[in-house]
Amino acid sequence: MRRLARLHPVNYSTVLRCIGQDLESRGLRTLDIISDSTGYIVLAGYQPPPAPMPVSLQYTPADILELDSAGQEQRGTSSPTKEFVSLVQILRAIGGYLDKNQARLIRISNNEAPGSSPSFSVEYETKEGERIVDDRDGSAIYDMCVSMYKQRRKVDHSAKLPSHSR
């Protein structure tokens, strides 16, 4: 199974963005995302962390594709977010970090540290097989989101530049 996963890498930036959009649309704020062989299991709650997580959701690869298609249809039609760093942006940035480092997601949780500043624990496996638990506080998350924003902006601008062929 692990060899197959390496042949068909997961785009965690997209997967986690889709899950984040679905969680936000449901009003869920506390989460524990666990990656397993069939997709992703999410335990979630409505209150800010730390909080009980009475909601259990499961996302298969087909669910992610459906959420991504629905999200593409709605892009540009929703009102802009009031927060610069939303749950969607945080999860997308964490996914981008995993993608850049060719890591395999094991678990993400924001329910482990109390406080008003967002804190996420990200557990993953490196391409060398080392298991890492990376705790990110609010400022580190903010930096990841800004970096992802700049990277996406750079890609958007380069796609819009006219080609100068002779």
Secondary structure, 3 states (H helix, E strand, C coil): CHHHHHHCCCCHHHHHHHHHHHHHHCCCCEEEEEEECCEEEEEEECCCCCCCCCEEEEECHHHHHHHHHHHHHHCCCCCCCCCCCCHHHHHHHHHHHHHHCCCEEEEEECCCCCCCCCCEEEEEECCCCCEEEEEECHHHHHHHHHHHHHHHHHHHHHHHCCCCCC
